[in-house]
């Protein structure tokens, strides 16, 4: 089901109730952009990939949030797929678009007009907290004496030019109060005077309400107790409606987090980051801090891409797979090769790449891949995510991530650039680096069998050995190489420390939007 501004309020409570009683949730996002101005490098460290993806999540937007709610029954599951159109409602916010993402979504029938004109607004955690504080203040009832004291302070600060006019208006209202009349009008000269009169009515004349008319007039009406109660209820409901309109999709998001039900995605690292960036806050620069926040405040997360590629119980199934592990291919494989669990669902006619349907297919895959897992085998997959084109998968449970292949690697850092001779540095850097690389590699080849070497990040030589090495021995050997004296040699831990200091310092200097 597609959910937008027109039907959000109508279906919101049903969706919230379903989330509270479900067994798990499938989710998927359609985005306005997914790639940054960089290439993914197989050897880069998880925190580097995180910092890249972090920038993308703050630059682009969510078009659709796909949510599929799975409820177990005696045989099989019930599934309720929803596709929420989301669009920022703050006029100072921005929307970033990437051409490739536009073409992709156009090919799959994206309704851009619906997204812009009927997209549901959303806020992040800090905005929600502020809105909630303001909302709670609105509902705090001051006693009558406090209201009177506040009004007297306001009256003391009134300028002399307004004081006589306001006092005359108050006198008129006091006479009106003891009269038999039901309604009267008074004339004010500006909004400041009208505001003071509203404060006066609240403090001294609780049986009256004021209404601003044209040309500075105010209509004052006396209320019976029943009318007064009805008016108060209407006012309170208006505040509630205004609060809910401003929070928008965050009401669903908060329910998802509070439910602590499994969140199941497919290759969902980018989706998680976009959710964090748009519904929580600007992602922290620290990779470890991001992980800790997810672990502390989010439900358990399962990635079906990681599960099919890594789970030990699925080794035989992996051997039969002859295609990529995309959502479409995995779902088709399960239907054709497994005794799969039936799911009762109203599908949107196989609309792959609408977020709701992909969320449903992700849940279908999860159910059937893990149906024979023990509790421990399922637990082993929790909070572990696939990374595309990387020697690491992500483990949100610990500071250490999952290294796929153990290699014998050293890194050599080139001399720091001479900032005083920037033009010379630009013209000669590549030539100097090539000379250093040639000399170092030729020297190492005399004693070691090298598997690979290349310049990475314009600052380091990545060197992979086919055998174990002694770092001190290598350093002694290279100390005789021309131009090596100003270089630094690192093992993997030392390289990570050096690289992290540089990238985190760089990230602190970048500014994207008001979420920061």
C-alpha positions in Angstrom: 0.0 0.0 0.0 1.3 3.5 -0.9 1.1 5.9 2.0 1.3 9.7 1.5 -0.1 12.9 3.0 -3.6 12.1 1.8 -4.0 8.8 3.7 -1.2 8.9 6.4 -3.5 9.9 9.3 -6.1 7.4 8.2 -3.7 4.4 8.3 -1.2 5.5 10.9 -2.7 3.9 14.0 -3.3 0.6 12.2 0.4 0.5 11.1 1.6 1.4 14.7 -0.6 -1.4 16.1 0.7 -3.9 13.6 4.3 -3.0 14.4 3.7 -3.5 18.1 2.3 -7.1 17.6 4.6 -8.2 14.7 7.4 -10.7 14.8 9.9 -8.7 12.6 10.0 -5.9 10.1 11.5 -5.8 6.6 12.7 -2.4 5.4 14.1 -0.9 2.2 14.7 2.7 1.0 14.6 4.4 -2.4 17.0 7.3 -2.5 17.8 10.4 -4.5 21.4 9.5 -4.6 23.7 6.7 -3.5 27.2 7.4 -4.8 29.7 10.0 -3.8 32.5 11.5 -5.8 34.9 8.6 -5.0 35.7 5.0 -5.9 35.3 2.2 -3.4 38.7 0.6 -2.8 38.8 -3.1 -1.8 41.5 -2.6 0.8 40.1 0.5 2.5 39.2 0.2 6.2 35.6 0.1 7.5 35.9 3.5 9.1 37.0 5.0 5.8 34.0 3.5 4.0 31.8 4.7 6.8 33.0 8.3 6.4 32.4 8.2 2.7 28.9 6.8 3.1 28.2 9.3 5.9 28.8 12.2 3.4 26.4 10.6 0.9 23.7 10.2 3.5 23.8 13.9 4.4 23.9 15.0 0.8 20.9 13.1 -0.6 17.3 12.3 0.5 14.9 9.5 1.1 12.2 9.2 -1.6 10.4 6.1 -0.3 10.6 4.2 3.0 9.5 0.7 2.5 8.2 -1.2 5.5 6.8 -4.7 5.6 5.3 -5.9 8.8 5.5 -9.7 9.3 3.2 -11.5 11.8 3.6 -15.2 12.3 0.5 -17.4 12.3 0.0 -21.1 12.8 1.2 -21.9 9.3 3.3 -19.3 7.5 3.1 -15.5 8.0 0.9 -12.5 7.3 2.7 -9.6 5.6 1.6 -6.0 5.4 3.8 -4.0 3.0 3.8 -0.2 3.0 5.6 2.3 0.8 5.8 5.7 2.5 6.5 8.8 0.3 8.7 11.1 2.3 9.5 14.7 1.5 11.1 17.5 3.7 8.6 20.0 4.9 11.0 22.6 6.3 11.3 25.4 3.7 15.0 25.9 4.7 15.8 22.2 4.0 17.3 21.0 0.8 16.9 18.1 -1.7 19.9 16.6 -3.4 19.4 14.6 -6.7 21.8 12.4 -8.5 21.2 11.8 -12.2 21.8 8.0 -12.0 19.3 7.7 -9.2 16.7 9.7 -11.1 17.1 7.5 -14.2 16.9 4.3 -12.1 13.7 5.4 -10.3 12.2 6.6 -13.6 12.8 3.2 -15.1 10.8 1.7 -12.2 7.9 4.0 -12.4 8.6 6.6 -9.7 5.8 9.1 -9.2 7.9 12.3 -8.7 4.8 14.6 -8.5 3.4 12.4 -5.7 6.7 12.5 -3.9 7.0 16.3 -4.0 3.3 17.3 -3.5 2.2 14.5 -1.2 5.3 13.3 0.6 5.0 13.0 4.3 7.2 15.3 6.4 9.7 14.0 9.0 12.0 15.3 11.7 15.0 13.9 13.5 15.5 12.9 17.1 16.7 16.4 18.4 13.9 18.2 16.5 11.4 15.8 17.9 12.7 16.3 21.5 12.4 20.1 21.1 8.9 19.8 19.6 7.8 17.5 22.4 9.2 19.9 25.1 7.3 22.8 23.5 4.2 20.7 23.2 4.3 19.7 26.9 4.8 23.3 27.9 1.6 24.1 25.9 -0.3 21.6 28.0 1.0 22.8 31.4 -1.8 24.6 33.2 -0.8 27.5 35.4 -3.0 28.3 38.3 -5.1 31.5 38.2 -2.9 33.4 40.6 0.2 32.7 38.5 -1.6 33.9 35.4 -2.7 37.1 37.2 0.9 37.7 38.4 2.2 37.2 34.9 -0.3 39.6 33.4 0.5 42.3 36.0 4.2 42.0 35.1 3.2 42.4 31.4 1.1 45.4 32.2 4.0 47.1 34.2 6.2 46.8 31.1 3.6 48.4 28.8 4.7 51.7 27.2 2.9 54.8 28.4 1.5 55.4 24.9 -0.4 52.0 25.0 -1.2 52.0 28.8 -4.2 54.3 28.8 -5.7 52.5 25.7 -5.3 49.1 27.3 -6.7 50.2 30.6 -9.8 51.7 28.8 -10.2 48.3 27.0 -10.0 46.4 30.3 -12.6 48.7 31.9 -14.9 48.1 29.0 -14.5 44.3 29.4 -15.2 44.4 33.1 -18.4 46.3 32.4 -19.3 43.8 29.7 -18.7 41.0 32.2 -21.5 42.2 34.6 -23.9 43.0 31.8 -26.5 40.8 30.3 -24.9 41.0 26.8 -23.6 37.8 25.3 -21.1 39.4 22.8 -19.3 42.7 22.3 -16.5 44.2 20.1 -13.5 46.3 21.1 -11.1 48.2 18.9 -7.3 47.8 19.2 -4.7 49.7 17.2 -2.0 47.0 16.9 -1.1 43.4 17.4 0.8 44.2 20.6 -2.4 45.5 22.3 -4.4 42.5 21.1 -1.8 40.1 22.6 -2.2 41.9 26.0 -6.0 41.6 25.8 -5.7 37.8 25.2 -3.4 37.6 28.2 -6.0 39.6 30.3 -8.8 37.3 29.3 -6.8 34.2 30.2 -5.9 35.7 33.6 -9.1 37.4 34.7 -12.0 36.5 32.4 -11.9 32.7 31.9 -15.6 32.8 30.8 -14.7 34.9 27.8 -12.9 34.2 24.5 -11.5 36.7 22.1 -11.3 36.5 18.3 -9.4 38.9 16.1 -11.4 40.5 13.3 -10.4 42.8 10.4 -9.1 46.4 11.0 -8.0 45.8 14.6 -11.4 44.8 16.0 -11.7 42.0 18.5 -15.0 40.0 19.1 -15.4 39.0 22.7 -17.9 36.3 23.6 -19.1 35.0 26.9 -19.3 31.2 27.3 -21.4 28.9 29.3 -19.5 26.1 31.2 -20.4 23.6 28.5 -19.3 25.9 25.7 -16.1 26.7 27.6 -15.2 23.0 28.0 -16.0 22.3 24.3 -13.8 25.2 23.2 -11.0 24.0 25.5 -11.2 20.5 24.0 -11.1 21.9 20.5 -8.1 24.0 21.3 -6.3 21.0 22.8 -7.1 18.8 19.8 -5.7 21.5 17.5 -2.4 21.4 19.4 -2.3 17.6 19.2 -3.0 17.7 15.4 -0.4 20.4 14.9 2.2 18.3 16.8 1.4 15.1 14.9 1.5 17.0 11.5 5.0 18.3 12.3 6.4 15.0 13.5 5.0 13.2 10.5 6.8 9.9 9.7 8.9 10.2 12.9 5.9 8.7 14.7 6.3 5.5 12.7 10.1 5.6 13.1 9.9 6.0 16.9 7.5 3.1 17.0 9.9 0.9 15.0 12.8 1.7 17.4 10.7 1.3 20.6 9.2 -2.0 19.4 12.7 -3.7 19.4 11.5 -6.0 16.7 14.1 -7.3 14.2 14.8 -4.9 11.4 15.7 -7.0 8.3 17.3 -5.4 5.2 19.2 -6.5 2.1 22.7 -5.1 1.7 21.4 -2.4 4.0 24.4 -0.5 5.3 23.5 2.6 3.2 19.8 2.3 4.2 20.9 2.3 7.9 23.0 5.4 7.4 20.2 7.3 5.6 17.8 6.4 8.4 20.3 7.6 11.0 21.1 10.8 9.1 17.5 11.8 8.5 15.6 10.5 11.5 18.2 10.6 14.3 21.0 13.2 13.8 24.0 14.0 11.7 26.1 10.7 11.9 29.1 11.1 14.3 32.5 11.3 12.8 33.6 8.4 15.0 32.8 4.9 13.5 32.8 3.4 17.0 30.4 6.1 18.3 28.0 5.4 15.5 28.1 1.6 16.3 27.5 2.2 20.0 24.4 4.4 19.3 22.9 1.7 17.0 23.6 -1.0 19.5 22.2 0.9 22.4 19.1 2.4 20.8 18.0 0.3 17.8 16.4 -3.1 17.4 18.6 -6.0 16.3 19.4 -5.8 12.6 19.8 -8.6 10.0 21.2 -8.3 6.5 20.0 -11.0 4.2 22.9 -10.2 1.8 25.4 -11.0 4.6 23.4 -14.1 5.7 23.4 -15.7 2.3 27.1 -15.0 1.8 28.4 -15.9 5.2 26.1 -18.1 7.3 27.6 -21.5 7.8 24.3 -23.4 7.7 23.7 -22.1 4.1 27.0 -23.5 2.7 25.2 -26.1 0.5 22.7 -23.5 -0.8 25.5 -21.1 -1.7 27.0 -23.9 -3.8 23.9 -24.1 -5.9 23.6 -20.3 -6.5 24.6 -19.5 -10.1 23.5 -15.8 -10.1 24.2 -12.7 -8.1 22.6 -12.4 -4.6 20.3 -9.5 -5.5 16.8 -9.5 -4.0 15.2 -10.6 -7.3 17.6 -13.4 -7.9 17.5 -14.7 -4.3 13.7 -14.7 -4.2 13.5 -16.5 -7.5 16.1 -19.1 -6.3 14.2 -19.8 -3.1 10.9 -20.3 -5.0 12.5 -22.7 -7.5 14.8 -24.7 -5.3 13.5 -24.7 -1.7 10.4 -25.9 0.1 9.6 -22.3 1.1 7.2 -21.0 3.7 4.0 -19.4 2.4 3.3 -15.8 3.2 -0.1 -14.3 2.9 0.2 -10.8 1.4 -1.5 -8.3 -0.8 1.3 -7.6 -3.3 1.7 -4.6 -5.5 1.9 -6.7 -8.6 5.6 -7.6 -8.4 6.8 -4.0 -8.5 10.4 -4.5 -7.8 12.2 -1.4 -6.6 9.2 0.1 -5.0 10.4 0.3 -1.4 7.4 -1.6 0.1 7.6 -4.5 -2.2 11.4 -4.9 -1.8 10.9 -4.8 1.9 8.4 -7.6 1.6 10.8 -9.7 -0.6 13.6 -9.1 1.9 11.4 -10.5 4.7 10.4 -13.4 2.4 14.1 -14.2 1.9 14.9 -13.9 5.6 12.2 -16.3 6.6 13.2 -18.9 4.2 17.0 -18.6 4.6 16.8 -18.9 8.4 13.8 -21.3 8.8 16.1 -24.1 9.9 18.6 -22.1 11.9 19.0 -22.8 15.6 18.6 -19.8 18.0 22.4 -19.6 18.3 22.9 -19.7 14.5 20.5 -16.8 14.1 22.2 -14.9 16.9 25.5 -15.3 15.0 24.1 -13.2 12.1 22.8 -10.3 14.3 24.0 -6.8 13.6 26.4 -8.0 10.8 26.2 -6.3 7.5 27.6 -6.9 4.0 30.0 -4.4 2.5 30.2 -4.1 -1.3 33.7 -4.5 -2.9 35.5 -4.6 0.4 37.8 -6.9 2.3 35.7 -6.2 5.4 32.1 -6.9 6.5 30.6 -4.8 9.3 30.1 -6.0 12.8 28.0 -3.5 14.8 28.4 -5.6 17.9 32.1 -4.9 18.4 34.7 -2.3 17.6 36.5 -4.8 15.4 34.9 -5.6 12.0 35.0 -8.8 10.1 38.1 -9.2 7.9 37.4 -11.6 5.0 41.0 -12.5 4.1 44.1 -12.2 6.2 47.0 -10.8 4.2 50.6 -9.9 4.9 50.6 -6.2 4.2 52.7 -3.1 4.9 52.1 0.5 4.0 54.7 3.1 3.2 53.7 6.7 3.6 55.2 9.2 1.2 56.9 12.3 2.6 54.5 15.1 3.6 53.8 17.7 0.9 55.9 20.9 1.1 53.1 23.5 1.5 55.6 26.4 0.9 56.3 25.1 -2.6 52.8 24.0 -3.6 53.2 24.5 -7.3 56.5 22.5 -7.4 54.7 19.8 -5.3 51.9 19.6 -7.8 54.2 19.3 -10.8 56.7 16.9 -9.3 54.7 14.8 -6.8 53.8 12.0 -9.3 57.3 11.8 -10.7 58.8 11.6 -7.2 56.3 9.0 -6.0 56.9 6.8 -9.1 60.7 7.0 -8.4 60.2 6.0 -4.7 57.9 3.1 -5.6 60.2 1.8 -8.3 63.2 1.8 -5.9 61.3 0.3 -3.0 59.6 -2.5 -5.0 62.9 -3.4 -6.8 64.7 -3.7 -3.5 61.9 -5.8 -1.8 61.7 -8.2 -4.8 65.3 -9.2 -4.2 64.2 -11.0 -1.0 60.4 -11.3 -1.0 57.6 -12.6 -3.2 55.1 -9.8 -3.6 51.4 -10.5 -4.3 50.4 -6.9 -5.1 51.4 -3.3 -4.7 49.9 0.1 -5.6 49.6 3.7 -4.6 46.5 4.3 -2.5 44.9 7.6 -1.4 47.8 9.5 -3.1 49.7 9.1 0.2 50.7 5.5 0.7 52.2 2.5 -1.1 50.1 -0.6 -0.4 52.4 -3.7 -0.5 51.1 -7.3 -0.1 53.4 -10.2 0.5 52.9 -13.8 -0.3 54.7 -14.8 2.9 55.2 -13.5 6.4 57.7 -10.7 6.9 59.8 -9.0 9.6 59.0 -5.3 9.7 62.3 -4.3 11.3 64.2 -6.3 8.7 62.3 -4.6 5.9 62.9 -1.2 7.4 66.7 -1.9 7.7 66.7 -3.1 4.1 64.8 0.0 2.8 66.8 2.5 4.8 69.5 2.2 2.1 67.0 3.0 -0.7 67.3 6.5 -2.2 64.4 8.8 -1.2 63.1 6.4 1.5 64.6 8.3 4.4 61.6 10.7 4.6 59.1 7.9 4.2 57.3 6.1 7.1 56.7 2.4 7.2 53.5 1.0 8.9 52.0 -2.3 9.8 48.2 -2.5 9.5 47.4 -1.2 13.0 49.8 1.8 12.5 48.4 2.5 9.1 44.8 2.5 10.5 45.8 5.0 13.3 47.5 7.3 10.8 44.7 7.1 8.3 42.0 7.6 11.0 43.7 10.8 12.3 43.8 12.3 8.8 40.3 11.3 7.8 38.6 12.4 11.0 40.4 15.7 11.0 39.2 16.2 7.3 35.6 15.2 8.2 35.5 17.8 11.0 36.2 20.6 8.5 33.3 19.6 6.2 29.9 21.2 6.5 26.8 19.9 4.7 23.5 21.2 6.2 21.7 22.2 9.3 21.7 18.6 10.6 25.3 19.3 11.7 
